[in-house]
């Protein structure tokens, strides 16, 4: 059903583009007779450009887990209360981002700081392409500001790490297609009685896509050995799937880096000037309050397109 919803979205997108182009053709013919339509056409073209920008973005959300939900966690770096307060500011930013994107967000775990801020927090973000968008937020976020916790009003630099996991269904369905199997029978060896040694009761099954081979000769009949071998094969394929998911998780983990200077993906400078810069794309935005209020889609779009 998730795949159907995703593909239906692409089909609707295709229809919207086709209908818009046909509408523009009609406008161009009518403008020759009524030049006053030009202003209306210009507005429609502006709207169409914004629509195409959104459509283009979905082209980059093509990872296996991109359409699904996500878990997002924030951990402050060294610096005590200052870094913990920065982690809480980031938490609010992502909650506001979820509202802007019409995602459903839920705090599933939170450890408050002793004076202010948070020591750690985990969110569940539910919505179409939640992971696809948020995965570009993985990394270290750096804040530069006059600390409200410093009586001498000195400038402080704080770090916090953001990490995003895709929500994975616990049930791994192992479906084995008959056309992917090569089944060989052979005569069992060793002890087993006259019947076992004189008939081709042993079974060897090869799963061609993964080159996984299982065999069984412990039962008296070929049918029993085949059933046992199929159970073994499903177990082996399940193990392969689990290892694959662990590798994917490790690959995501490797992108986070140490929560310290030199590993940041984005800097939020609030003093002596105000600017937020993404170090991966060099995109800079001066309206820091708007960004901290959850408007981070420009940074995400730029990071997706620069991939």
VOKOLLUM-426061 format. One record per residue: x, y, z of N, C-alpha, C in turn; residue number from 1; residue in one letter. Coordinates in steps of 0.02 Angstrom, whole numbers, plus 50000, padded with zeros to 5 digits. Example, Ala and Ser with C-alpha at 12.3 -4.5 7.8 and 13.67 -1.06 7.14 Angstrom:
BEGIN
n_px n_py n_pz ca_px ca_py ca_pz c_px c_py c_pz n res
50660 49716 50390 50615 49775 50390 50660 49835 50390 1 A
50642 49888 50354 50684 49947 50357 50645 50002 50394 2 S
# end
This chain:
BEGIN
n_px n_py n_pz ca_px ca_py ca_pz c_px c_py c_pz n res
50041 49940 50000 50000 50000 50000 50043 50063 50000 1 X
50099 50061 50037 50145 50119 50037 50173 50130 49967 2 X
50192 50076 49934 50221 50081 49867 50168 50107 49818 3 X
50106 50083 49827 50052 50106 49783 50041 50181 49791 4 X
50041 50204 49854 50031 50275 49868 50086 50317 49836 5 X
50148 50291 49840 50205 50328 49812 50199 50333 49736 6 X
50183 50277 49704 50178 50275 49631 50118 50315 49606 7 X
50063 50313 49643 50004 50353 49625 50022 50427 49627 8 X
50063 50446 49676 50085 50516 49680 50123 50537 49618 9 X
50167 50493 49593 50205 50509 49532 50158 50514 49472 10 X
50108 50471 49468 50061 50473 49412 50020 50538 49414 11 X
49999 50559 49474 49962 50622 49480 50006 50681 49461 12 X
50070 50676 49480 50118 50729 49463 50125 50735 49388 13 X
50130 50679 49354 50135 50679 49281 50074 50711 49249 14 X
50015 50695 49276 49953 50723 49248 49950 50799 49259 15 X
49972 50822 49318 49971 50893 49332 50017 50931 49283 16 X
50075 50903 49270 50122 50936 49223 50093 50938 49153 17 X
50064 50882 49131 50035 50879 49064 49977 50928 49057 18 X
49933 50930 49107 49875 50976 49105 49899 51049 49104 19 X
49951 51065 49143 49976 51134 49145 50005 51155 49078 20 X
50042 51110 49046 50072 51127 48981 50018 51138 48928 21 X
49966 51098 48931 49910 51107 48883 49875 51174 48896 22 X
49869 51193 48960 49838 51256 48978 49880 51315 48952 23 X
49946 51309 48957 49990 51363 48931 49984 51369 48856 24 X
49978 51313 48821 49969 51316 48748 49906 51355 48731 25 X
49853 51343 48769 49790 51378 48756 49797 51452 48770 26 X
49831 51469 48825 49843 51540 48842 49881 51575 48786 27 X
49932 51543 48759 49973 51575 48707 49931 51590 48645 28 X
49884 51546 48629 49840 51559 48571 49791 51616 48585 29 X
49766 51619 48648 49717 51671 48665 49748 51740 48673 30 X
49812 51742 48694 49846 51806 48704 49850 51846 48639 31 X
49855 51811 48583 49858 51845 48518 49795 51888 48507 32 X
49739 51866 48535 49677 51903 48526 49662 51948 48586 33 X
49688 51929 48645 49674 51968 48706 49738 51977 48747 34 X
49778 52029 48732 49842 52040 48766 49835 52048 48842 35 X
49775 52065 48867 49765 52074 48939 49776 52009 48977 36 X
49775 51953 48942 49784 51888 48975 49857 51876 48995 37 X
49902 51919 48970 49973 51908 48983 49989 51910 49058 38 X
49958 51957 49095 49971 51962 49167 49950 51897 49203 39 X
49892 51871 49184 49868 51808 49214 49915 51750 49198 40 X
49940 51749 49135 49986 51696 49115 50051 51699 49154 41 X
50077 51760 49164 50139 51768 49201 50132 51741 49272 42 X
50075 51753 49304 50063 51727 49372 50060 51651 49371 43 X
50027 51623 49321 50022 51550 49316 50090 51519 49304 44 X
50132 51553 49266 50200 51527 49254 50242 51529 49318 45 X
50233 51582 49358 50268 51587 49422 50247 51529 49468 46 X
50181 51517 49471 50156 51462 49512 50181 51395 49486 47 X
50184 51389 49420 50206 51326 49389 50280 51313 49405 48 X
50321 51365 49406 50392 51357 49422 50400 51331 49494 49 X
50361 51359 49540 50364 51335 49609 50343 51262 49614 50 X
50291 51245 49575 50267 51176 49574 50320 51129 49547 51 X
50354 51150 49494 50407 51109 49463 50466 51100 49511 52 X
50482 51153 49549 50536 51148 49598 50520 51093 49650 53 X
50457 51091 49672 50437 51039 49720 50439 50970 49688 54 X
50416 50967 49625 50416 50903 49590 50487 50877 49580 55 X
50533 50923 49564 50603 50904 49554 50633 50876 49618 56 X
50613 50905 49674 50640 50883 49738 50623 50809 49750 57 X
50563 50788 49732 50543 50719 49742 50586 50671 49701 58 X
50614 50696 49646 50658 50655 49605 50719 50632 49645 59 X
50740 50673 49693 50800 50657 49732 50783 50613 49792 60 X
50719 50607 49808 50699 50565 49865 50684 50495 49840 61 X
50736 50461 49817 50727 50396 49785 50761 50339 49823 62 X
50782 50352 49885 50811 50299 49925 50758 50249 49948 63 X
50779 50189 49965 50731 50137 49985 50689 50158 50044 64 X
50719 50193 50092 50683 50212 50153 50656 50283 50151 65 X
50670 50320 50097 50650 50391 50094 50575 50404 50105 66 X
50530 50363 50077 50459 50379 50085 50432 50369 50156 67 X
50470 50335 50199 50444 50314 50264 50453 50364 50320 68 X
50432 50343 50379 50439 50383 50439 50511 50383 50464 69 X
50524 50424 50514 50593 50430 50539 50594 50440 50614 70 X
50650 50420 50643 50666 50437 50713 50724 50486 50711 71 X
50717 50542 50747 50769 50593 50749 50791 50602 50822 72 X
50856 50602 50833 50882 50612 50900 50932 50669 50900 73 X
50936 50704 50957 50981 50761 50965 51022 50750 51028 74 X
51088 50759 51022 51133 50751 51079 51179 50811 51083 75 X
51180 50847 51140 51225 50904 51146 51297 50882 51153 76 X
51343 50925 51130 51414 50911 51138 51439 50935 51205 77 X
51505 50938 51211 51534 50963 51274 51515 51036 51283 78 X
51508 51057 51345 51491 51127 51358 51436 51136 51409 79 X
51411 51081 51436 51363 51086 51490 51298 51120 51470 80 X
51276 51167 51512 51211 51199 51503 51205 51234 51436 81 X
51259 51266 51414 51256 51302 51350 51239 51256 51292 82 X
51273 51199 51287 51260 51151 51233 51191 51118 51241 83 X
51171 51106 51304 51106 51076 51316 51049 51123 51296 84 X
51060 51187 51307 51010 51237 51285 51007 51239 51209 85 X
51064 51232 51176 51066 51231 51103 51029 51170 51076 86 X
51036 51113 51110 50999 51053 51089 50924 51064 51094 87 X
50903 51101 51145 50830 51114 51152 50806 51162 51097 88 X
50848 51209 51078 50830 51255 51023 50821 51214 50958 89 X
50866 51166 50946 50860 51124 50888 50797 51081 50890 90 X
50781 51057 50950 50720 51018 50958 50659 51058 50935 91 X
50655 51120 50959 50598 51163 50939 50599 51174 50864 92 X
50658 51183 50834 50663 51194 50762 50634 51136 50723 93 X
50650 51075 50744 50626 51016 50707 50551 51003 50720 94 X
50528 51020 50780 50456 51015 50792 50417 51064 50748 95 X
50443 51124 50741 50411 51174 50697 50417 51154 50624 96 X
50473 51123 50605 50480 51098 50537 50426 51046 50523 97 X
50416 51001 50571 50364 50950 50563 50295 50981 50552 98 X
50280 51035 50588 50216 51070 50580 50211 51099 50509 99 X
50265 51130 50486 50265 51160 50420 50253 51108 50365 100 X
50282 51048 50375 50277 50995 50325 50215 50952 50336 101 X
50175 50969 50387 50115 50931 50405 50132 50858 50423 102 X
50191 50850 50454 50210 50785 50482 50182 50780 50553 103 X
50172 50719 50575 50153 50707 50644 50216 50692 50685 104 X
50229 50732 50736 50289 50723 50776 50270 50703 50848 105 X
50312 50661 50876 50300 50637 50944 50367 50628 50979 106 X
50374 50658 51038 50435 50648 51078 50430 50581 51113 107 X
50475 50535 51097 50471 50468 51125 50518 50459 51184 108 X
50568 50503 51190 50615 50498 51246 50648 50565 51256 109 X
50651 50589 51317 50683 50654 51332 50716 50652 51400 110 X
50778 50675 51403 50813 50682 51466 50831 50756 51475 111 X
50799 50788 51523 50807 50860 51533 50875 50875 51565 112 X
50900 50935 51550 50962 50958 51581 50950 50977 51653 113 X
51004 50982 51691 50997 50998 51762 50976 51071 51774 114 X
51004 51117 51734 50987 51188 51741 50939 51210 51686 115 X
50955 51192 51625 50914 51212 51568 50930 51165 51511 116 X
50889 51167 51459 50903 51127 51400 50889 51053 51410 117 X
50918 51013 51365 50907 50940 51367 50973 50904 51357 118 X
50978 50845 51390 51037 50803 51382 51031 50757 51321 119 X
50970 50739 51305 50958 50699 51244 50883 50698 51231 120 X
50865 50688 51169 50794 50683 51151 50788 50641 51087 121 X
50733 50605 51083 50718 50566 51022 50647 50581 51001 122 X
50638 50593 50936 50572 50608 50908 50554 50553 50857 123 X
50490 50540 50852 50465 50500 50797 50428 50547 50750 124 X
50447 50546 50687 50417 50592 50637 50380 50549 50586 125 X
50315 50559 50582 50273 50519 50538 50247 50562 50480 126 X
50258 50538 50419 50233 50574 50361 50269 50550 50299 127 X
50238 50563 50241 50268 50541 50178 50334 50576 50165 128 X
50387 50538 50155 50455 50562 50143 50486 50596 50204 129 X
50462 50579 50263 50492 50608 50324 50566 50592 50328 130 X
50585 50529 50317 50655 50511 50320 50694 50542 50262 131 X
50664 50543 50203 50698 50572 50145 50720 50643 50156 132 X
50677 50683 50188 50694 50752 50203 50744 50757 50260 133 X
50729 50723 50315 50768 50732 50376 50837 50701 50373 134 X
50849 50653 50330 50915 50620 50328 50970 50671 50312 135 X
50953 50726 50279 51002 50777 50262 51019 50821 50322 136 X
50987 50809 50379 51002 50846 50440 51052 50808 50484 137 X
51071 50748 50463 51118 50709 50503 51185 50745 50504 138 X
51211 50755 50565 51276 50786 50571 51280 50833 50631 139 X
51334 50869 50635 51346 50914 50692 51324 50985 50673 140 X
51286 51016 50718 51260 51083 50709 51295 51129 50759 141 X
51322 51185 50736 51363 51230 50777 51327 51297 50787 142 X
51326 51320 50849 51295 51383 50867 51348 51432 50895 143 X
51345 51494 50871 51388 51547 50897 51343 51604 50920 144 X
51348 51621 50985 51305 51674 51013 51334 51699 51079 145 X
51305 51754 51102 51319 51778 51170 51279 51734 51217 146 X
51313 51699 51261 51279 51651 51304 51235 51685 51356 147 X
51171 51665 51361 51128 51692 51413 51146 51664 51482 148 X
51190 51616 51484 51210 51586 51548 51278 51612 51572 149 X
51307 51660 51535 51372 51689 51553 51361 51760 51581 150 X
51376 51769 51644 51366 51835 51675 51408 51889 51643 151 X
51465 51869 51612 51509 51917 51580 51491 51930 51506 152 X
51436 51899 51482 51410 51910 51414 51463 51896 51361 153 X
51499 51842 51369 51549 51823 51320 51518 51780 51265 154 X
51552 51779 51209 51528 51739 51152 51548 51666 51163 155 X
51501 51620 51150 51513 51549 51159 51498 51512 51094 156 X
51533 51457 51084 51519 51412 51028 51496 51345 51056 157 X
51439 51323 51033 51410 51260 51057 51398 51212 50999 158 X
51398 51148 51015 51387 51096 50964 51332 51048 50987 159 X
51296 51022 50939 51248 50969 50953 51244 50925 50891 160 X
51236 50860 50902 51233 50812 50847 51161 50791 50835 161 X
51142 50791 50772 51076 50768 50751 51084 50703 50714 162 X
51044 50655 50732 51048 50590 50699 50978 50568 50679 163 X
50971 50537 50621 50906 50516 50595 50909 50444 50572 164 X
50861 50404 50597 50854 50334 50576 50789 50326 50537 165 X
50788 50283 50487 50723 50266 50457 50685 50219 50503 166 X
50621 50225 50504 50580 50179 50543 50572 50114 50501 167 X
50597 50059 50528 50597 49996 50492 50545 49950 50523 168 X
50505 49919 50480 50456 49871 50504 50493 49810 50531 169 X
50474 49789 50591 50506 49732 50623 50495 49667 50585 170 X
50439 49662 50551 50423 49600 50515 50458 49599 50448 171 X
50508 49556 50442 50543 49547 50378 50510 49488 50343 172 X
50474 49503 50290 50439 49450 50254 50487 49416 50205 173 X
50496 49351 50214 50539 49313 50169 50496 49274 50121 174 X
50490 49299 50061 50452 49265 50009 50501 49236 49958 175 X
50494 49171 49947 50540 49136 49901 50502 49119 49838 176 X
50524 49147 49782 50493 49133 49717 50521 49068 49688 177 X
50477 49026 49665 50498 48961 49639 50548 48967 49582 178 X
50540 49019 49541 50585 49027 49484 50656 49046 49504 179 X
50663 49067 49566 50730 49085 49591 50767 49026 49622 180 X
50736 48967 49619 50765 48909 49652 50789 48857 49601 181 X
50846 48826 49617 50867 48766 49580 50868 48709 49631 182 X
50828 48658 49619 50821 48602 49665 50852 48540 49635 183 X
50902 48513 49669 50935 48452 49646 50922 48396 49697 184 X
50914 48337 49672 50907 48279 49716 50966 48232 49704 185 X
50986 48197 49756 51042 48150 49750 51035 48096 49803 186 X
51075 48046 49797 51070 47989 49843 51106 48007 49907 187 X
51072 47996 49962 51101 48011 50027 51160 47966 50041 188 X
51208 47992 50078 51268 47953 50095 51267 47937 50169 189 X
51308 47891 50189 51314 47873 50260 51259 47826 50282 190 X
51254 47818 50346 51206 47772 50374 51135 47799 50366 191 X
51088 47753 50362 51019 47775 50356 50973 47720 50334 192 X
51000 47663 50323 50957 47608 50304 50954 47598 50229 193 X
50927 47542 50209 50926 47523 50139 50888 47573 50096 194 X
50831 47599 50119 50790 47643 50079 50826 47710 50066 195 X
50856 47737 50118 50890 47802 50111 50947 47798 50061 196 X
50985 47745 50063 51045 47741 50021 51029 47721 49948 197 X
50969 47697 49934 50954 47673 49866 50909 47719 49827 198 X
50884 47773 49857 50841 47820 49820 50870 47890 49824 199 X
50850 47932 49776 50873 48002 49775 50830 48044 49823 200 X
50838 48031 49887 50796 48065 49937 50826 48130 49962 201 X
50892 48137 49956 50925 48198 49980 50909 48257 49933 202 X
50904 48316 49961 50885 48375 49922 50935 48432 49934 203 X
50954 48464 49879 50996 48524 49882 50959 48581 49847 204 X
50950 48637 49882 50915 48694 49853 50963 48753 49848 205 X
50965 48783 49789 51007 48843 49778 50962 48902 49764 206 X
50969 48954 49804 50932 49017 49792 50976 49059 49746 207 X
50956 49063 49682 51000 49092 49631 51016 49166 49642 208 X
50969 49209 49662 50987 49281 49670 51041 49293 49722 209 X
51043 49252 49775 51092 49263 49828 51146 49209 49829 210 X
51139 49159 49785 51186 49102 49783 51190 49067 49851 211 X
51134 49063 49885 51130 49029 49950 51112 48956 49938 212 X
51151 48911 49967 51140 48840 49956 51125 48806 50023 213 X
51071 48767 50024 51055 48726 50083 51041 48654 50058 214 X
51053 48607 50102 51039 48538 50083 51018 48498 50144 215 X
50979 48447 50131 50954 48405 50186 50949 48333 50162 216 X
50973 48286 50204 50968 48215 50188 50950 48174 50250 217 X
50926 48210 50302 50915 48175 50365 50849 48137 50367 218 X
50801 48157 50325 50736 48124 50326 50734 48066 50276 219 X
50683 48023 50284 50678 47963 50242 50654 47980 50172 220 X
50609 48029 50166 50580 48042 50099 50607 48107 50070 221 X
50604 48112 50004 50626 48173 49969 50582 48231 49989 222 X
50517 48219 49997 50470 48272 50016 50488 48302 50083 223 X
50502 48259 50132 50521 48283 50198 50586 48323 50197 224 X
50634 48299 50159 50698 48334 50154 50689 48402 50120 225 X
50644 48406 50072 50633 48469 50037 50601 48520 50085 226 X
50552 48497 50124 50521 48542 50173 50572 48569 50223 227 X
50614 48525 50247 50666 48545 50296 50715 48594 50264 228 X
50734 48579 50201 50781 48623 50167 50751 48693 50155 229 X
50686 48696 50140 50654 48761 50129 50652 48802 50194 230 X
50641 48767 50250 50643 48802 50314 50713 48830 50328 231 X
50763 48790 50312 50832 48813 50320 50847 48873 50275 232 X
50822 48870 50213 50834 48924 50165 50803 48989 50189 233 X
50741 48986 50212 50708 49047 50236 50746 49077 50295 234 X
50772 49034 50338 50811 49058 50395 50875 49093 50371 235 X
50907 49063 50321 50969 49093 50295 50954 49160 50261 236 X
50899 49164 50224 50882 49226 50190 50862 49280 50240 237 X
50828 49259 50293 50811 49306 50347 50875 49335 50378 238 X
50924 49292 50389 50987 49314 50418 51022 49364 50371 239 X
51019 49350 50306 51050 49396 50257 51016 49465 50259 240 X
50949 49465 50265 50913 49528 50268 50931 49567 50332 241 X
50936 49532 50387 50955 49566 50449 51025 49596 50444 242 X
51072 49559 50414 51140 49586 50406 51140 49646 50359 243 X
51098 49644 50308 51093 49700 50261 51068 49763 50297 244 X
51017 49755 50341 50991 49812 50377 51042 49840 50426 245 X
51081 49796 50457 51133 49818 50503 51187 49857 50465 246 X
51204 49835 50404 51253 49871 50363 51227 49940 50345 247 X
51162 49944 50328 51133 50009 50311 51135 50056 50371 248 X
51121 50028 50430 51123 50068 50491 51194 50092 50505 249 X
51243 50048 50496 51313 50067 50507 51335 50121 50459 250 X
51310 50116 50396 51328 50166 50345 51302 50234 50365 251 X
51240 50236 50393 51211 50299 50415 51250 50326 50475 252 X
51267 50280 50521 51306 50300 50581 51371 50334 50562 253 X
51404 50309 50510 51469 50335 50491 51466 50407 50467 254 X
51405 50431 50449 51400 50499 50422 51396 50552 50477 255 X
51388 50530 50540 51375 50580 50592 51438 50618 50613 256 X
51491 50583 50627 51553 50616 50647 51553 50636 50720 257 X
51610 50660 50743 51619 50680 50813 51583 50746 50825 258 X
51555 50754 50886 51518 50815 50903 51568 50868 50923 259 X
51602 50897 50874 51654 50946 50890 51670 50987 50828 260 X
51716 51034 50839 51738 51080 50786 51766 51040 50726 261 X
51750 51063 50667 51777 51032 50606 51731 50981 50575 262 X
51680 50957 50612 51634 50908 50585 51564 50936 50573 263 X
51555 51001 50583 51488 51029 50578 51465 51031 50505 264 X
51399 51019 50496 51370 51026 50429 51339 51095 50420 265 X
51324 51128 50477 51291 51194 50473 51311 51236 50533 266 X
51321 51300 50521 51337 51347 50575 51282 51398 50581 267 X
51261 51410 50643 51209 51459 50659 51243 51516 50698 268 X
51258 51570 50664 51294 51625 50695 51244 51680 50714 269 X
51239 51694 50778 51192 51746 50802 51229 51807 50829 270 X
51296 51803 50832 51336 51860 50855 51409 51851 50830 271 X
51442 51902 50804 51423 51974 50803 51377 51993 50746 272 X
51366 51949 50699 51317 51961 50646 51271 51900 50645 273 X
51219 51902 50604 51171 51847 50602 51170 51815 50533 274 X
51188 51751 50532 51186 51714 50469 51189 51639 50485 275 X
51157 51600 50444 51160 51527 50450 51188 51500 50384 276 X
51242 51462 50390 51276 51437 50330 51280 51361 50332 277 X
51262 51330 50276 51270 51258 50269 51338 51245 50235 278 X
51381 51209 50269 51449 51200 50244 51454 51149 50187 279 X
51402 51110 50176 51403 51061 50121 51386 51094 50055 280 X
51342 51144 50057 51318 51175 49995 51337 51249 49989 281 X
51364 51278 50043 51381 51350 50047 51320 51395 50045 282 X
51260 51366 50053 51199 51407 50056 51199 51447 50121 283 X
51185 51513 50116 51181 51557 50174 51113 51591 50177 284 X
51086 51596 50237 51022 51630 50247 51030 51678 50306 285 X
51011 51740 50296 51020 51791 50347 50964 51795 50397 286 X
50905 51770 50379 50847 51773 50424 50852 51714 50472 287 X
50893 51722 50524 50906 51667 50570 50844 51646 50610 288 X
50802 51695 50627 50742 51679 50667 50695 51634 50628 289 X
50688 51648 50562 50644 51608 50520 50668 51536 50517 290 X
50734 51527 50511 50762 51460 50507 50753 51423 50573 291 X
50768 51457 50629 50761 51425 50694 50688 51413 50711 292 X
50642 51444 50673 50571 51431 50682 50547 51375 50637 293 X
50594 51338 50608 50576 51278 50571 50580 51282 50496 294 X
50596 51340 50468 50599 51347 50395 50668 51326 50370 295 X
50680 51260 50369 50746 51234 50348 50742 51199 50281 296 X
50685 51204 50247 50676 51166 50184 50726 51188 50131 297 X
50747 51252 50131 50795 51275 50081 50862 51238 50089 298 X
50884 51228 50151 50946 51192 50163 50939 51119 50142 299 X
50881 51089 50156 50871 51019 50138 50869 51011 50062 300 X
50834 51055 50028 50832 51052 49954 50901 51057 49924 301 X
50940 51105 49948 51007 51115 49921 51051 51054 49933 302 X
51045 51024 49993 51085 50964 50009 51065 50905 49966 303 X
51000 50897 49953 50977 50842 49910 51001 50851 49839 304 X
50997 50912 49813 51017 50925 49744 51093 50920 49733 305 X
51131 50933 49787 51203 50931 49780 51232 50862 49786 306 X
51190 50813 49799 51212 50744 49811 51249 50718 49750 307 X
# end
